[in-house]
Amino acid sequence: MSGAGASLLGSAARAGDSAYRPEVDGLRCVAVVAVILYHAGIGPFPGGYVGVDIFFVISGYLITSILAADLATGQFSFRKFYERRARRIFPALFFVMACCVPFAWAWLTPGQLREFFQSVVAVTLFLSNLYFWLKSGYFGANAETLPLLHTWSLSVEEQFYVVFPIVLMLLWRFWRNGRSAVLGLLGIASLAACLWYELRDPSFNFFFAPTRAWELLAGSMVALHRNRWNTGALARPAAHEWLSALGIGLVLMAVCGYDKDTPFPGRFAIAPVLGTALILCFCTPRTLLGKVLASRGFVGIGLVSYSAYLWHQPLFAFARTVSASHPPQAVFVALIALTGVLSCLSWRFVEMPFRQPGRFSRPRIFTLSLAASLCFVGVGVAGHLRHGAPGRFDQASNQLAASAVGSPKRTGCHTEGLAYLKPGLACRYFAEHVTWAVLGDSHGVELAWALAEELKPNGRGVLHLTDSGCQPALTFESNVPGCSRWLQESLALLEASPELHDVVLVFRHSFHLYGDQLRSYPAVPDTAPAFLREQGPQAARAAYWNSFAEVVRRLKAAGKNVHVVEPIPELGASIDRLIYKRDLFGAATVQTDGGSVAWYERRNREVLLQLASLRLANGVNRVGSRDAVCDATTCRAVIDGEAMYFDDNHLSVAGARRLARLIHSPDLNPLAPAIKAAGEPGTLSKGNPK
C-alpha cells in the first residue's frame, strides 16, 4: 500500500473543480482496503498492492488541483505548500512511529532492532524507499516482518513533491500554454524508464521516484484537463457511466488478477493507473459507481485511510514477529478490526487537531516538525550505533547469533538480474587448479565457499556459479530477469572447461515449485510456480524437471561427475528468532530444533522422488543434505554451539561446512561414502558427519 494517501490534503479539487468530491474519498477506501486485505492474506485480492498506484494517481490529482488553484489566484507559496504537507504527514506518522519503538525494543532481536532504528532515520528523512531497496524487496516473506516497510511510498511522494511544485510554478509563470506538454513528456519519460527497468532491475523499479512519477503525473493531467475532457459526447451521463465502469473494472482486474509474481510496476501498472484516472475524470455522484463510492461507509473509511495505512503494517509485522508460525487468518481479522479502531482514534485526536491553524500556527507546526524529526533521527542513530542493544540478551545467545553468518563472498560473488556477473568472470576459490564447480541459486553460495575450504589443503579449487532466485531454466524462459541466459552461459562454460571434473548442482527446488514455507509453516505450501504461469502449475513443474534433467544430461555428456544436492532443510522462522526466543519470550532454553524430518519429507516429497528417478536414469550422485543437520527424526538449527543457518533457509558457513564434508572425501574420491549409496527418498545415508 502506498503512503500516497498521506498526501491527500482533503478531497476538494480546486482547479476548475472546486466542489468537494466524496467519490474521491470512496476511491481512497477501495485502495486502502485492498492493500490491507492483501497484506493480511484475506480474500481473493492477491494484487491488492496496486493500492499504491491508486493512491499515487489520487495524490497527483489533488495536489495539482490545489497548486493550480493557488497559482491561478496568485496565492501560491512554498511555505504554504509545505505547511499543508507537514500538517497532513507528520503528526500521525510520528505518533505511530513513537508507538512502535517500545514494541520493537521488546520483541525484536538485535539485528532486527538495529535495522528498525535505521529505518526510523530513513523514514524521518523521507529516504525509506532507498533504505528498503538496499535492505529487502517488497514481496519477500521476510519483508512482512518489517514494521515500517510501508513508509517507502511516503518517501517516493515527498521526493516527487520536492521537485514538482517548482516545475509547475516555473511552467505557470514562463510557459503556461506549454505546461501540459512538458508534464506529459515528463510522464512519458518516467513511464519509459519504468518499462525499461521492469525486468532489468525490478526492485529499483518498485522503490524509486523517477520510475513512479508517471503515476502521480497521470493524476496531474486529470486535474488540469478534467473540465476540458468532460465536453461534447464525453459530457453525456451514459459516457460517464461507461468510462467510470471501465475505470473500476481495470482497477478490480489488477486487484484480483495480479499477484506477488506479476512483474510490477511496468506494463502491468498501466491498467490500475488508467483505471484510476478514468474514475477521477468521469465518475460523479450521479453515476452508479459514484453513488457507491460516495456512500457513508466508503467515505468514512476513505477519511481515515492515511491512519489506517500507517497502523496496519506495524500491527501485522509485530504479530508475525512474535508468532511461532504463520498467524492464522483469525488473528489478521482481529488486527484489521484493531486497525480500524486505532485509525479512527488517531484521525480524531492526532490528525484533525494539527490541521486546524487556530490550534497550531505555521511557525509552531514547523518548529514541532523539526524538533520531532531531530528526535527520531537521534533515536535511530543511537539504536544503530548500539547495534540493536545486544546487552538486552544473554551473552550465550549473542555468541550463538554471531555464528549465523553467510559466506564472506556472498555480496561480491553471488549475482542476479540482467546485469549479472558473467560466468567467465565468476569467483574461483582458493587454488589456481580449479577442478570443482558449484552451480545453482542462492543455496549454493555458502556451499561453494565451504567446499573450497575442504579442497584447499589438497590444492584444488572451486568455481562459484550462483544466481539469486534462478531456477534450472535451461529449456524454458525463467520469470527471474537474466536467469535463463545466465544459466545457458554458465553451462556452456562448464562444457568448455575439461579441467572441471566435478559439478555440484544446488537449487531450492521446493521453493521454486511450491512456494515459500514461511507463509504456511507448519503447513506445507502448495503455491503455483511463478514461471510458465500460462501453462498451469502441473505443466510448469513438468517443464522444470525436464529442464533440470537436460542440465544434468549435458554435464554428464561433457564428462562431469554430477553431484545433485537434495533440498536443504528449511526452518519455520528465522534463526535469530529461534536463538533469542528464550530471551524474548521466556523459553526455557535456546531452541535448537529446526523442524522434524517428517515435515521435511512432506515438504519435499515430490522433489525427492524426482531426484531419485534422475539418479537412476542419469547416474548422478545424490547428496542427502539433511544428513548434514538432521538425525532420524529432527533437523537441527543449532549443533555444537553453532548456528546452522543465517536466516530461515540458507545454511550458514558452519552448516555449509557439514554439507561440504558429505560431498568431498579427504582422498578426493569423487564420492564420499555417505552419498555413494543414496537410497530411496527419506533414507538417511550412512557416515553422517555429526
Secondary structure as GFF3:
##gff-version 3
##sequence-region A 1 690
A	DSSP	three_ten_helix	3	7	.	.	.	ID=ss1
A	DSSP	alpha_helix	22	40	.	.	.	ID=ss2
A	DSSP	three_ten_helix	48	50	.	.	.	ID=ss3
A	DSSP	alpha_helix	51	72	.	.	.	ID=ss4
A	DSSP	alpha_helix	78	107	.	.	.	ID=ss5
A	DSSP	alpha_helix	110	124	.	.	.	ID=ss6
A	DSSP	alpha_helix	128	135	.	.	.	ID=ss7
A	DSSP	three_ten_helix	142	145	.	.	.	ID=ss8
A	DSSP	three_ten_helix	149	151	.	.	.	ID=ss9
A	DSSP	alpha_helix	152	174	.	.	.	ID=ss10
A	DSSP	three_ten_helix	176	178	.	.	.	ID=ss11
A	DSSP	alpha_helix	179	200	.	.	.	ID=ss12
A	DSSP	alpha_helix	202	207	.	.	.	ID=ss13
A	DSSP	three_ten_helix	209	211	.	.	.	ID=ss14
A	DSSP	alpha_helix	213	229	.	.	.	ID=ss15
A	DSSP	three_ten_helix	232	235	.	.	.	ID=ss16
A	DSSP	alpha_helix	237	257	.	.	.	ID=ss17
A	DSSP	three_ten_helix	267	269	.	.	.	ID=ss18
A	DSSP	alpha_helix	270	282	.	.	.	ID=ss19
A	DSSP	alpha_helix	288	293	.	.	.	ID=ss20
A	DSSP	alpha_helix	296	303	.	.	.	ID=ss21
A	DSSP	alpha_helix	305	322	.	.	.	ID=ss22
A	DSSP	alpha_helix	329	346	.	.	.	ID=ss23
A	DSSP	pi_helix	347	351	.	.	.	ID=ss24
A	DSSP	alpha_helix	352	354	.	.	.	ID=ss25
A	DSSP	alpha_helix	362	385	.	.	.	ID=ss26
A	DSSP	three_ten_helix	390	392	.	.	.	ID=ss27
A	DSSP	alpha_helix	395	402	.	.	.	ID=ss28
A	DSSP	alpha_helix	410	413	.	.	.	ID=ss29
A	DSSP	three_ten_helix	423	425	.	.	.	ID=ss30
A	DSSP	beta_strand	428	429	.	.	.	ID=ss31
A	DSSP	beta_strand	434	440	.	.	.	ID=ss32
A	DSSP	three_ten_helix	442	444	.	.	.	ID=ss33
A	DSSP	alpha_helix	445	455	.	.	.	ID=ss34
A	DSSP	three_ten_helix	456	458	.	.	.	ID=ss35
A	DSSP	beta_strand	461	466	.	.	.	ID=ss36
A	DSSP	alpha_helix	483	495	.	.	.	ID=ss37
A	DSSP	beta_strand	502	506	.	.	.	ID=ss38
A	DSSP	alpha_helix	509	514	.	.	.	ID=ss39
A	DSSP	three_ten_helix	533	535	.	.	.	ID=ss40
A	DSSP	alpha_helix	537	557	.	.	.	ID=ss41
A	DSSP	beta_strand	561	565	.	.	.	ID=ss42
A	DSSP	alpha_helix	575	579	.	.	.	ID=ss43
A	DSSP	alpha_helix	581	585	.	.	.	ID=ss44
A	DSSP	beta_strand	593	596	.	.	.	ID=ss45
A	DSSP	alpha_helix	597	603	.	.	.	ID=ss46
A	DSSP	alpha_helix	605	618	.	.	.	ID=ss47
A	DSSP	beta_strand	621	623	.	.	.	ID=ss48
A	DSSP	alpha_helix	626	629	.	.	.	ID=ss49
A	DSSP	beta_strand	634	636	.	.	.	ID=ss50
A	DSSP	beta_strand	638	639	.	.	.	ID=ss51
A	DSSP	beta_strand	642	643	.	.	.	ID=ss52
A	DSSP	alpha_helix	653	663	.	.	.	ID=ss53
A	DSSP	alpha_helix	673	676	.	.	.	ID=ss54
###
